[in-house]
Amino acid sequence: MTLREDPRLAEARALPIGEVAERLGIAGLKPPQAIERVGPCPVCGGRDRFGINTARNVFNCRHCGGGDAIALVGLVKGCDFRAALDWLMGAREVETDPAELARRKAAREKEARQRSRQAEAARRNAIAQARAIWHDSRPAEDSPVRDYLARRGLTRARLPELPACLRFHPDLPYMVPAEGNRGRWREIHRGPAMVALVQAPGGRGSGIHRTWLDLDQPKGKAVIAHEGETLAAKKTLGSVKGG
């Protein structure tokens, strides 16, 4: 049997990428339990350079490249494809019964469908939340958004009229995953924010980009600290890819 015909191949590629990352000892990916988790690459390092996507079941590093679970093992362990497959699934010793192979295939396909449904439900929920925040925001003109943009070089002289895709929210919560997550979030900061609408190709809003403001800070952005770490004052919500 060639490597391409090896039944372990499909099983290895169907393994949840999050579980493989844990087996490899990859730590520091955030938010924990989220569909997309980012952090330092376990090989080349670099903050927020590496990430996994549990819905697509892949990883990517902006320096080292990306791929499936087998490629992730090969990257971290520094081994070839066959050795990575053996590490994940164990060395192949005996032929597996065809009925058992069919059962495993059906189980993998069922799990893949479930992951897809969960990812789509999470996407729809995030889009709904983004639209709710957008509608709760007010026009950006004559708001702190003007002062913030002026500090970024976009003065009234250069931008006489703010685009309609920018709005202002006076009291927007900054949420992070709760301990253990399980779909729960907790508020760690609340304050004024610039809200930018991300539009899908059809024109309807599909996501937002939020920048928390503090005009007492040199660059106008809020300083948000959590558990000894300074978090980014900018976050996206909803479906933003391709928008």
C-alpha positions in Angstrom: 0.0 0.0 0.0 1.4 3.4 -1.0 1.3 6.4 1.4 -1.4 7.9 -0.7 -3.6 4.8 -0.1 -2.9 4.7 3.6 -6.2 5.0 5.5 -4.5 6.8 8.3 -4.1 9.8 6.0 -7.8 10.8 5.9 -8.1 10.2 9.7 -5.1 12.4 10.5 -6.4 15.2 8.3 -9.8 15.0 10.0 -8.3 15.4 13.5 -9.4 18.7 15.2 -6.5 21.1 14.7 -7.1 22.5 18.2 -6.5 19.1 19.8 -3.4 18.5 17.7 -2.0 21.9 18.8 -2.6 20.9 22.4 -0.8 17.6 21.9 2.1 19.5 20.4 2.2 21.8 23.5 1.4 24.9 21.5 0.4 27.5 24.1 -0.7 31.1 24.1 -3.3 31.0 21.4 -6.1 33.4 22.0 -9.0 33.7 22.4 -9.1 30.2 23.8 -11.9 28.0 22.4 -12.6 30.5 19.6 -12.8 29.4 16.0 -9.8 31.5 15.1 -7.0 31.6 17.7 -3.7 33.5 17.2 -0.4 33.8 19.0 3.3 33.3 18.7 4.5 30.7 16.2 6.0 27.7 18.0 8.9 27.6 15.5 9.8 31.1 14.4 8.2 33.1 17.2 6.7 36.5 16.7 3.6 37.9 18.4 0.3 37.2 16.6 2.1 35.6 13.7 0.6 32.1 14.0 -3.0 31.0 14.1 -5.3 28.0 13.8 -8.9 27.9 12.4 -10.9 25.2 14.0 -13.7 25.5 11.4 -11.4 25.0 8.4 -9.2 22.7 10.4 -6.0 24.4 9.3 -3.1 26.5 10.7 -1.1 29.3 9.2 2.1 31.2 10.0 2.9 34.3 8.1 6.5 33.2 8.0 6.5 29.4 8.1 3.4 28.7 6.0 0.4 26.6 6.8 -1.6 23.4 6.2 -3.4 20.7 7.9 -2.7 18.7 11.1 0.0 16.6 9.5 1.8 19.7 8.2 1.5 21.2 11.7 3.3 18.2 13.2 5.9 18.3 10.6 6.6 22.0 11.2 6.8 21.7 15.0 8.6 18.4 15.1 10.9 19.2 12.2 10.1 15.9 10.6 9.0 14.6 7.1 5.4 13.8 6.1 5.6 10.1 6.9 7.1 10.7 10.4 4.4 13.3 11.1 1.7 10.8 10.1 3.2 8.1 12.4 3.4 10.6 15.3 -0.2 11.5 14.9 -1.7 8.0 14.2 0.9 5.5 15.2 3.0 3.3 12.9 0.9 1.3 10.5 1.3 -2.4 11.3 -1.8 -4.2 10.0 -4.4 -3.7 7.4 -7.7 -2.3 8.7 -10.9 -4.1 8.0 -12.9 -2.3 5.2 -16.0 -2.2 7.3 -14.1 -0.4 10.0 -12.6 2.0 7.5 -16.1 2.8 6.3 -17.3 3.4 9.8 -14.4 5.8 10.5 -15.0 7.7 7.2 -18.7 8.2 8.1 -17.7 9.4 11.6 -15.2 11.9 10.1 -17.8 13.2 7.7 -20.4 13.6 10.4 -17.9 15.5 12.6 -16.9 17.7 9.6 -20.6 18.6 9.0 -21.0 19.4 12.7 -18.0 21.7 12.7 -19.4 23.4 9.6 -22.8 24.0 11.2 -21.2 25.3 14.4 -19.0 27.7 12.4 -21.9 29.0 10.3 -24.0 29.5 13.5 -21.2 31.4 15.1 -20.7 33.5 11.9 -24.4 34.4 11.8 -24.5 35.3 15.5 -21.4 37.5 15.1 -22.9 39.3 12.1 -26.1 39.9 14.1 -24.1 41.4 17.0 -22.1 43.6 14.7 -25.3 45.0 13.1 -26.8 45.6 16.5 -23.7 47.6 17.6 -23.8 49.6 14.3 -27.4 50.5 14.7 -26.8 51.6 18.4 -24.0 53.9 17.2 -24.5 57.5 16.2 -23.1 59.7 13.4 -19.4 60.3 13.7 -19.5 64.0 12.8 -19.0 66.3 15.8 -18.0 63.4 18.0 -14.7 62.3 19.5 -14.1 60.4 16.2 -13.3 63.8 14.6 -10.6 64.5 17.2 -9.2 61.0 17.0 -8.9 61.1 13.2 -7.2 64.5 13.4 -4.5 63.0 15.6 -4.0 60.4 12.9 -3.5 63.1 10.3 -7.1 63.1 8.9 -7.9 66.7 9.8 -11.1 68.5 8.8 -9.2 70.3 6.1 -8.2 67.0 4.5 -11.5 65.3 5.2 -14.3 67.9 5.2 -17.0 65.3 5.5 -16.7 62.0 7.4 -17.8 58.9 5.4 -21.1 57.3 6.3 -19.3 54.1 7.1 -17.9 55.6 10.3 -20.0 56.1 13.4 -19.5 56.7 17.1 -20.5 54.6 20.1 -20.3 56.5 23.4 -20.2 53.5 25.7 -19.1 50.3 24.0 -18.1 47.2 26.1 -14.8 45.4 25.3 -15.4 41.7 25.8 -13.0 38.8 26.2 -13.7 35.0 26.6 -14.7 34.0 30.1 -12.7 31.4 32.0 -13.4 28.1 30.2 -15.3 30.0 27.6 -18.1 27.6 26.5 -19.5 30.5 24.5 -19.4 32.9 27.5 -17.8 36.3 27.5 -17.0 38.9 30.1 -16.6 42.7 30.0 -13.2 44.1 31.0 -13.5 47.7 29.6 -16.2 50.1 28.5 -15.9 53.4 26.8 -16.3 55.5 23.7 -15.3 53.9 20.4 -15.2 54.6 16.7 -17.2 52.0 14.7 -16.5 51.3 11.1 -18.9 49.3 9.0 -17.6 46.5 6.8 -19.8 45.8 3.9 -20.3 42.6 2.0 -20.0 42.7 -1.9 -23.8 43.2 -2.1 -23.5 46.4 0.0 -25.1 45.1 3.3 -23.1 45.4 6.5 -21.6 42.1 7.4 -19.2 43.2 10.2 -17.6 46.1 12.1 -14.2 47.4 13.1 -14.1 49.0 16.5 -11.4 51.3 17.9 -11.8 52.2 21.6 -10.9 55.9 22.2 -9.2 57.8 25.0 -8.3 61.3 23.8 -6.1 61.8 26.9 -3.7 59.3 25.4 -1.0 60.5 22.9 -2.5 58.6 19.9 -6.1 58.8 21.1 -6.6 55.1 21.6 -7.7 53.6 24.9 -5.2 51.6 26.9 -6.9 48.3 27.8 -5.1 46.1 30.3 -6.1 42.6 31.3 -4.3 40.1 33.4 -1.0 41.9 33.1 -1.2 42.2 29.3 -2.1 45.3 27.2 -4.7 44.3 24.6 -5.2 45.8 21.2 -7.6 48.8 21.3 -8.9 47.6 17.9 -11.2 44.6 17.2 -13.4 43.3 14.5 -16.7 41.5 14.8 -18.8 39.7 12.3 -17.8 38.6 8.8 -15.1 40.9 7.5 -13.2 38.8 4.9 -13.8 40.1 1.4 -15.7 43.1 2.8 
